[in-house]
Every structure is written in C-alpha cells, then in structure tokens.
Amino acid sequence: MSRITTPLSDTEIRKSKIKDKTYKLSDGQSLYLVVKDNGTKFFRYDYTFQNKRKSMSFGIYPDLSLKEARIKREETKKLLLQGIDPIEYKNNNISTLSSTFQVITKNWLTKMQSEWEPITHRKTTTRLEQHAYPLIGHINIKDITRLDILKIIDHMQKQNIFDSTSRILNCIERIYKYAVTYGLVEHNIIGEMDKRNVLRRKDVVHVPALTQEDDIRELMKDIQSYGQAYNADISTIYALRLAPFVFLRPFNLRNLEWSEINFDEELIEIPAEKMKMHEDFILPLSKQALEIINQIKPYSLGRSKLVFPSPTSNLKPLSENTLNHALMKLGYKNTMTSHGFRSMFSTTANRHKIKQSFDSDVIEACLAHAEKNKVRAAYDRTDVMKYFEEKKKLVQWWGEWLT
C-alpha cells in the first residue's frame, strides 16, 4: 500500500497548541489546518490553476468545522475540473452565497431537526452531502435547472443506487417548497417534473456465483495466491480474502469500519443507516475471519477509520469494482462476483442444513435478509441479537468448511 496521510480529527485540532511560529497540520489531498502564533486556526487549500500554484482560505476553525472544510475541498476540486479558478469564482459569487442550494438546505435541515427522529435527520443529511452538494451545492438556487436535478438522479442510478433516488428527489422538492415559502426562489421546479419517468427500478439480475464444492475449493486457493500473483494493494488482497467468510453485501464490506468490529465479542455490528434493509445488523465472526482481520490491522488501523481504505485516499473505501476486477484477473469473469459470495454461502449452507441441523431462518438472518412473511415481520420486534448463538455456530462451520 502506498503511503497515505493520516487524516485530522476534531480532537487533534482542538488540542493543537500555539507555537513560536505558524505551522500547519495536513488532512491530506492538499487541505491543511494552519495554526498561527496568535492562536488563530483556519483551513487552507492549495491547488494548481493554469500551471500556477495557488492557495485559498476556507474559513476559521471552529466556525468552519473539519467536516465542512472537507466538503469545501470536494466542491473546489469540481470547480477545477470545470476549468474554473476557485478564488475568482468565490470573489464573483460572494454576494449570492447565502442563496446557494447548500446554504438554504442547511437552514432547512436545522428547521427540520425538531420534527424528525435523529436517525432520519442524519440519513437525510448524509444523502444530500453525498449526492446533491457535489453537483449543485455551490449554485444559487435560482440558477438550478431541472437538468441539474436530473444529473443527480442519473449519477445515482448509474452507480446502481436506486432505493435512495426517490427519497432524495422528494427531499429536494421539500427544500424547494421551503425556498418558495421564504421568497428565495419563484417556482418549485421539482413539482413540475414527471417523477415516474425520471425514476427507474433496478433490473433484477441473477448474480454470477460459484456453488459447486470443487469450484469453491479452487476459488479459495486462487484468492489465497492473489497477492503473490498480482501487484495489488493490501486492502484489495485482504478484502478479497475476507469476503467469502463474512458474505456481506459488497457496499458493507468496502465501507466496513474498525468501530464496527467488536474483537472482544468476536462480531461485526453495522448500524441501520448503512444496511439495505435499514435495520441494525450483527454477524458473528469465525476464527478464520478474525485471523484475516487481524492481518490487515497493521496496515489500516490507526491510519483510517476504514478497514479497507482506497490505495489513493484513506478517507475513501475501495471502489465498487475493485473486487470484481480482482476476480476477473483470477479468471472468474462471468462466473463469480463479489456479490456472488452471498449466493455461494447461502446455496452451500442450505445444501447442508439437514445434515448440520441448520434453520433456514438462521441462514437468512446471516445474510441480513428481511423477513419474507410480512405479517410475521410486523409483529416480530425482537432485538438485534436474535439467532446469535445459532448464527455463531453456522459461520464457524462455514469458516471451517472453506478451509
């Protein structure tokens, strides 16, 4: 793995002390916290425009938080990609900043904080930060067009993000209603859109997966040799090794955080907001899975909150295609994908369930599948530890079966 700058934390910033001369702390990707000898702290971003090195201030800490500074960094990068000098853009738009989509949205989110549950507010804020702000956050709401909104939806659907597209479209419509109410914009452009033609459903595709024992045995050997056969980064090597043992959805594996791994209880605990079914999920870890996780520890623990950070930035996870490309290199094009590990586990466990006395509900619970019986699910509100001991037995059997 290439050398990665350790990102700043709010604790580190708060504890940064005044020195005899000005110094800076790097957050990575050209973002710095400058600590002056008079105690002032502010964020600065260095960039190159038309072959000239430039630097701009984002704002004083703590008036501007670390999270907000990182958002500004991403917005500035997008301006540079469009051939726009961020400093000139800032100077030309200073009078309209209070009417940008991001500023208006933040005011609306503040207003909604008293009406929503904390988890709803957090999830809505995250969706907007991830999908709306990068494309329209810096634009005056009066200048946003329907085409700009369609670009957000199109960008999400190209990433196979379907569940959240209708939610974010409805959310943006509510923001426009708020803006119309307070005279910040004349029309609600979302209300005039035909949402049914904009939103599309995810096509049901049967994911390629190996389910025959001999094929699986050969795959496990190939995965073990991947790091020696190819010049791959550490995250890819160990994410590929762990995938068969935990059979998480690819998103949850790529975005797995160290805080979600409980070494004392030997389990993974993923919060509801990161799960497809929007429910907290706990998966016991086999001894084999724990061994792999402990092997990646020296490379990413302490450097990133992510277990498998991207080789280019410890703030980002591995890209969604990384493990699929690795499997293709191993010769499994059109026969195995990263999502296929789930089918591999499910098919094999169900094949052995009578002999091993496995319950179908336990197998489904390990995969974080929703209860198929909707009436039963409506009345079943048992805690997240349901079937824990049964799942523990099953995943340990699976770990031993794979090895």
PASE-451289 format. One record per residue (C-alpha): residue number from 1; residue in one letter; x, y, z. Coordinates in steps of 0.02 Angstrom, whole numbers, plus 50000, padded with zeros to 5 digits. Layout:
N
nr; rest; u; v; w
NUM; A; X; Y; Z $
...
//
This chain:
403
nr; rest; u; v; w
1; M; 50000; 50000; 50000 $
2; S; 50064; 50172; 49955 $
3; R; 50097; 50297; 50094 $
4; I; 49937; 50382; 50148 $
5; T; 49921; 50542; 50250 $
6; T; 49831; 50513; 50414 $
7; P; 49676; 50624; 50415 $
8; L; 49648; 50753; 50551 $
9; S; 49522; 50730; 50689 $
10; D; 49424; 50860; 50786 $
11; T; 49514; 50806; 50944 $
12; E; 49684; 50834; 50863 $
13; I; 49631; 51006; 50802 $
14; R; 49563; 51058; 50972 $
15; K; 49723; 51002; 51058 $
16; S; 49840; 51086; 50934 $
17; K; 49944; 51211; 51033 $
18; I; 50015; 51383; 50994 $
19; K; 50198; 51381; 50946 $
20; D; 50327; 51517; 50920 $
21; K; 50290; 51519; 50735 $
22; T; 50146; 51474; 50620 $
23; Y; 50134; 51290; 50572 $
24; K; 50012; 51179; 50479 $
25; L; 49931; 51009; 50503 $
26; S; 49887; 50910; 50346 $
27; D; 49719; 50824; 50321 $
28; G; 49775; 50753; 50154 $
29; Q; 49730; 50799; 49974 $
30; S; 49804; 50975; 49992 $
31; L; 49692; 51026; 50138 $
32; Y; 49781; 51098; 50290 $
33; L; 49741; 51172; 50458 $
34; V; 49852; 51324; 50485 $
35; V; 49889; 51365; 50667 $
36; K; 49955; 51542; 50686 $
37; D; 50067; 51601; 50828 $
38; N; 49923; 51709; 50893 $
39; G; 49812; 51556; 50914 $
40; T; 49702; 51578; 50760 $
41; K; 49664; 51417; 50668 $
42; F; 49599; 51412; 50489 $
43; F; 49584; 51290; 50345 $
44; R; 49685; 51318; 50187 $
45; Y; 49679; 51227; 50021 $
46; D; 49824; 51225; 49897 $
47; Y; 49794; 51196; 49713 $
48; T; 49866; 51224; 49540 $
49; F; 49774; 51326; 49408 $
50; Q; 49845; 51358; 49235 $
51; N; 50014; 51294; 49296 $
52; K; 50017; 51418; 49441 $
53; R; 50020; 51366; 49624 $
54; K; 49881; 51450; 49722 $
55; S; 49810; 51442; 49897 $
56; M; 49642; 51491; 49969 $
57; S; 49569; 51501; 50143 $
58; F; 49409; 51406; 50179 $
59; G; 49370; 51480; 50348 $
60; I; 49417; 51494; 50531 $
61; Y; 49401; 51346; 50649 $
62; P; 49286; 51310; 50741 $
63; D; 49166; 51424; 50643 $
64; L; 49203; 51307; 50498 $
65; S; 49208; 51126; 50553 $
66; L; 49327; 50994; 50488 $
67; K; 49183; 50907; 50401 $
68; E; 49129; 51068; 50315 $
69; A; 49309; 51103; 50261 $
70; R; 49317; 50932; 50177 $
71; I; 49153; 50968; 50086 $
72; K; 49227; 51134; 50026 $
73; R; 49381; 51039; 49966 $
74; E; 49274; 50923; 49859 $
75; E; 49173; 51070; 49791 $
76; T; 49335; 51161; 49747 $
77; K; 49401; 51008; 49657 $
78; K; 49244; 51004; 49549 $
79; L; 49269; 51187; 49502 $
80; L; 49448; 51149; 49449 $
81; L; 49388; 51003; 49343 $
82; Q; 49272; 51127; 49255 $
83; G; 49418; 51243; 49219 $
84; I; 49361; 51372; 49348 $
85; D; 49480; 51462; 49465 $
86; P; 49401; 51437; 49639 $
87; I; 49466; 51605; 49703 $
88; E; 49391; 51702; 49557 $
89; Y; 49230; 51604; 49574 $
90; K; 49221; 51646; 49759 $
91; N; 49253; 51831; 49726 $
92; N; 49122; 51840; 49589 $
93; N; 48989; 51748; 49689 $
94; I; 49016; 51816; 49864 $
95; S; 48854; 51915; 49859 $
96; T; 48749; 51762; 49814 $
97; L; 48825; 51636; 49934 $
98; S; 48679; 51650; 50056 $
99; S; 48562; 51586; 49919 $
100; T; 48660; 51433; 49865 $
101; F; 48572; 51267; 49873 $
102; Q; 48688; 51207; 50011 $
103; V; 48659; 51357; 50125 $
104; I; 48470; 51351; 50100 $
105; T; 48470; 51163; 50131 $
106; K; 48569; 51181; 50292 $
107; N; 48442; 51309; 50355 $
108; W; 48301; 51190; 50309 $
109; L; 48387; 51044; 50395 $
110; T; 48406; 51148; 50553 $
111; K; 48220; 51185; 50548 $
112; M; 48178; 51000; 50524 $
113; Q; 48289; 50944; 50668 $
114; S; 48148; 50969; 50794 $
115; E; 48022; 50874; 50687 $
116; W; 48123; 50719; 50640 $
117; E; 48198; 50575; 50733 $
118; P; 48388; 50595; 50747 $
119; I; 48420; 50446; 50632 $
120; T; 48305; 50519; 50497 $
121; H; 48393; 50687; 50507 $
122; R; 48564; 50605; 50498 $
123; K; 48520; 50494; 50350 $
124; T; 48442; 50639; 50253 $
125; T; 48593; 50749; 50286 $
126; T; 48711; 50612; 50228 $
127; R; 48613; 50583; 50066 $
128; L; 48619; 50768; 50024 $
129; E; 48804; 50780; 50065 $
130; Q; 48846; 50629; 49958 $
131; H; 48734; 50656; 49808 $
132; A; 48667; 50835; 49797 $
133; Y; 48801; 50952; 49867 $
134; P; 48941; 50896; 49749 $
135; L; 48836; 50937; 49595 $
136; I; 48726; 51085; 49646 $
137; G; 48778; 51137; 49821 $
138; H; 48876; 51289; 49762 $
139; I; 48744; 51350; 49638 $
140; N; 48621; 51489; 49678 $
141; I; 48452; 51403; 49694 $
142; K; 48378; 51524; 49564 $
143; D; 48504; 51461; 49435 $
144; I; 48474; 51274; 49462 $
145; T; 48383; 51192; 49316 $
146; R; 48284; 51032; 49301 $
147; L; 48431; 50963; 49201 $
148; D; 48542; 50990; 49354 $
149; I; 48421; 50889; 49460 $
150; L; 48411; 50753; 49328 $
151; K; 48602; 50741; 49331 $
152; I; 48594; 50697; 49517 $
153; I; 48467; 50559; 49486 $
154; D; 48560; 50495; 49334 $
155; H; 48726; 50494; 49428 $
156; M; 48649; 50393; 49570 $
157; Q; 48563; 50268; 49456 $
158; K; 48723; 50239; 49357 $
159; Q; 48801; 50186; 49523 $
160; N; 48655; 50066; 49549 $
161; I; 48588; 50173; 49691 $
162; F; 48402; 50151; 49665 $
163; D; 48324; 50144; 49838 $
164; S; 48379; 50320; 49884 $
165; T; 48341; 50410; 49720 $
166; S; 48156; 50436; 49754 $
167; R; 48197; 50489; 49933 $
168; I; 48322; 50620; 49879 $
169; L; 48206; 50686; 49743 $
170; N; 48066; 50704; 49871 $
171; C; 48188; 50786; 49990 $
172; I; 48245; 50914; 49860 $
173; E; 48062; 50951; 49821 $
174; R; 48032; 50992; 50004 $
175; I; 48185; 51106; 50003 $
176; Y; 48112; 51198; 49854 $
177; K; 47945; 51218; 49943 $
178; Y; 48040; 51292; 50090 $
179; A; 48134; 51410; 49973 $
180; V; 47973; 51464; 49885 $
181; T; 47889; 51496; 50054 $
182; Y; 48027; 51616; 50105 $
183; G; 48042; 51701; 49936 $
184; L; 48213; 51630; 49895 $
185; V; 48154; 51561; 49727 $
186; E; 47998; 51587; 49621 $
187; H; 47950; 51411; 49572 $
188; N; 47963; 51234; 49637 $
189; I; 48044; 51155; 49484 $
190; I; 48029; 50979; 49558 $
191; G; 47841; 50991; 49573 $
192; E; 47829; 51011; 49385 $
193; M; 47932; 50855; 49347 $
194; D; 47860; 50686; 49297 $
195; K; 47943; 50580; 49430 $
196; R; 47880; 50415; 49360 $
197; N; 47981; 50443; 49201 $
198; V; 48133; 50504; 49296 $
199; L; 48148; 50361; 49420 $
200; R; 48179; 50185; 49361 $
201; R; 48180; 50021; 49454 $
202; K; 48334; 49915; 49472 $
203; D; 48337; 49774; 49346 $
204; V; 48333; 49603; 49428 $
205; V; 48493; 49515; 49376 $
206; H; 48550; 49345; 49435 $
207; V; 48724; 49373; 49503 $
208; P; 48858; 49251; 49441 $
209; A; 48917; 49140; 49583 $
210; L; 49007; 48975; 49609 $
211; T; 48905; 48847; 49705 $
212; Q; 48989; 48680; 49668 $
213; E; 49109; 48618; 49802 $
214; D; 49257; 48584; 49686 $
215; D; 49239; 48756; 49606 $
216; I; 49233; 48840; 49776 $
217; R; 49388; 48748; 49836 $
218; E; 49483; 48805; 49680 $
219; L; 49422; 48984; 49704 $
220; M; 49485; 48989; 49884 $
221; K; 49658; 48931; 49827 $
222; D; 49661; 49066; 49693 $
223; I; 49608; 49201; 49816 $
224; Q; 49745; 49150; 49936 $
225; S; 49876; 49167; 49798 $
226; Y; 49808; 49332; 49729 $
227; G; 49931; 49443; 49823 $
228; Q; 50081; 49346; 49755 $
229; A; 50016; 49332; 49579 $
230; Y; 49972; 49515; 49555 $
231; N; 50042; 49681; 49611 $
232; A; 49887; 49725; 49712 $
233; D; 49870; 49842; 49860 $
234; I; 49848; 49772; 50035 $
235; S; 49665; 49824; 50052 $
236; T; 49615; 49729; 49896 $
237; I; 49711; 49573; 49947 $
238; Y; 49632; 49560; 50119 $
239; A; 49458; 49619; 50070 $
240; L; 49457; 49479; 49941 $
241; R; 49515; 49353; 50072 $
242; L; 49383; 49407; 50198 $
243; A; 49236; 49417; 50076 $
244; P; 49197; 49229; 50071 $
245; F; 49198; 49215; 50261 $
246; V; 49080; 49358; 50301 $
247; F; 48973; 49363; 50140 $
248; L; 48922; 49544; 50172 $
249; R; 48844; 49648; 50035 $
250; P; 48989; 49725; 49936 $
251; F; 48945; 49901; 49997 $
252; N; 48955; 49846; 50179 $
253; L; 49119; 49754; 50153 $
254; R; 49201; 49901; 50063 $
255; N; 49138; 50025; 50193 $
256; L; 49173; 49916; 50344 $
257; E; 49243; 50022; 50487 $
258; W; 49355; 49973; 50631 $
259; S; 49223; 50039; 50751 $
260; E; 49103; 49907; 50681 $
261; I; 49216; 49762; 50733 $
262; N; 49200; 49703; 50912 $
263; F; 49355; 49599; 50947 $
264; D; 49301; 49556; 51124 $
265; E; 49134; 49484; 51069 $
266; E; 49204; 49424; 50901 $
267; L; 49071; 49502; 50792 $
268; I; 49033; 49636; 50663 $
269; E; 48897; 49762; 50706 $
270; I; 48836; 49876; 50566 $
271; P; 48713; 50018; 50604 $
272; A; 48544; 50026; 50518 $
273; E; 48586; 50178; 50411 $
274; K; 48718; 50077; 50318 $
275; M; 48609; 49924; 50290 $
276; K; 48497; 49893; 50140 $
277; M; 48351; 49843; 50250 $
278; H; 48381; 49991; 50369 $
279; E; 48398; 49880; 50522 $
280; D; 48548; 49857; 50637 $
281; F; 48644; 49701; 50591 $
282; I; 48759; 49587; 50691 $
283; L; 48862; 49447; 50615 $
284; P; 48971; 49334; 50724 $
285; L; 49148; 49309; 50658 $
286; S; 49226; 49140; 50632 $
287; K; 49404; 49110; 50694 $
288; Q; 49460; 49112; 50511 $
289; A; 49380; 49282; 50479 $
290; L; 49457; 49355; 50637 $
291; E; 49628; 49295; 50582 $
292; I; 49612; 49388; 50416 $
293; I; 49551; 49547; 50503 $
294; N; 49699; 49540; 50623 $
295; Q; 49817; 49525; 50475 $
296; I; 49755; 49689; 50398 $
297; K; 49766; 49781; 50566 $
298; P; 49946; 49842; 50547 $
299; Y; 49908; 49918; 50378 $
300; S; 49750; 50020; 50409 $
301; L; 49705; 50027; 50595 $
302; G; 49756; 50199; 50658 $
303; R; 49778; 50266; 50482 $
304; S; 49597; 50258; 50430 $
305; K; 49426; 50227; 50507 $
306; L; 49401; 50105; 50363 $
307; V; 49462; 49926; 50371 $
308; F; 49494; 49927; 50183 $
309; P; 49536; 50106; 50130 $
310; S; 49567; 50151; 49949 $
311; P; 49751; 50145; 49897 $
312; T; 49734; 50329; 49844 $
313; S; 49648; 50400; 49998 $
314; N; 49621; 50333; 50173 $
315; L; 49460; 50435; 50181 $
316; K; 49380; 50332; 50043 $
317; P; 49339; 50146; 50033 $
318; L; 49392; 50030; 49893 $
319; S; 49297; 50069; 49734 $
320; E; 49142; 49964; 49698 $
321; N; 49226; 49872; 49553 $
322; T; 49392; 49831; 49637 $
323; L; 49349; 49655; 49698 $
324; N; 49258; 49612; 49537 $
325; H; 49412; 49661; 49437 $
326; A; 49519; 49554; 49552 $
327; L; 49407; 49404; 49522 $
328; M; 49415; 49436; 49334 $
329; K; 49606; 49435; 49343 $
330; L; 49595; 49266; 49429 $
331; G; 49496; 49200; 49281 $
332; Y; 49319; 49211; 49350 $
333; K; 49243; 49332; 49226 $
334; N; 49056; 49297; 49209 $
335; T; 49066; 49156; 49338 $
336; M; 49098; 49245; 49504 $
337; T; 49072; 49420; 49576 $
338; S; 49096; 49500; 49746 $
339; H; 48908; 49489; 49774 $
340; G; 48915; 49306; 49724 $
341; F; 48996; 49260; 49892 $
342; R; 48823; 49282; 49969 $
343; S; 48746; 49155; 49849 $
344; M; 48895; 49041; 49875 $
345; F; 48865; 49039; 50063 $
346; S; 48675; 49027; 50050 $
347; T; 48674; 48884; 49924 $
348; T; 48805; 48783; 50018 $
349; A; 48727; 48811; 50190 $
350; N; 48555; 48761; 50126 $
351; R; 48629; 48607; 50044 $
352; H; 48699; 48551; 50213 $
353; K; 48559; 48616; 50325 $
354; I; 48478; 48446; 50358 $
355; K; 48641; 48358; 50398 $
356; Q; 48704; 48503; 50505 $
357; S; 48532; 48546; 50579 $
358; F; 48535; 48725; 50513 $
359; D; 48375; 48826; 50513 $
360; S; 48329; 48920; 50353 $
361; D; 48286; 49074; 50456 $
362; V; 48461; 49074; 50530 $
363; I; 48540; 49065; 50357 $
364; E; 48432; 49212; 50301 $
365; A; 48475; 49308; 50460 $
366; C; 48661; 49289; 50424 $
367; L; 48629; 49371; 50255 $
368; A; 48529; 49514; 50335 $
369; H; 48378; 49469; 50230 $
370; A; 48209; 49540; 50279 $
371; E; 48077; 49426; 50350 $
372; K; 47979; 49362; 50199 $
373; N; 47819; 49340; 50298 $
374; K; 47763; 49522; 50313 $
375; V; 47632; 49485; 50446 $
376; R; 47760; 49391; 50549 $
377; A; 47888; 49529; 50523 $
378; A; 47764; 49663; 50579 $
379; Y; 47745; 49580; 50749 $
380; D; 47924; 49518; 50766 $
381; R; 48020; 49656; 50855 $
382; T; 48150; 49551; 50943 $
383; D; 48319; 49630; 50966 $
384; V; 48468; 49627; 50851 $
385; M; 48542; 49478; 50942 $
386; K; 48408; 49361; 50878 $
387; Y; 48480; 49192; 50824 $
388; F; 48653; 49250; 50882 $
389; E; 48710; 49083; 50951 $
390; E; 48639; 48991; 50800 $
391; K; 48724; 49112; 50682 $
392; K; 48887; 49092; 50778 $
393; K; 48881; 48903; 50754 $
394; L; 48838; 48922; 50569 $
395; V; 48977; 49047; 50525 $
396; Q; 49107; 48942; 50616 $
397; W; 49052; 48789; 50520 $
398; W; 49065; 48892; 50360 $
399; G; 49239; 48954; 50405 $
400; E; 49298; 48776; 50433 $
401; W; 49210; 48714; 50276 $
402; L; 49300; 48844; 50170 $
403; T; 49469; 48797; 50238 $
//
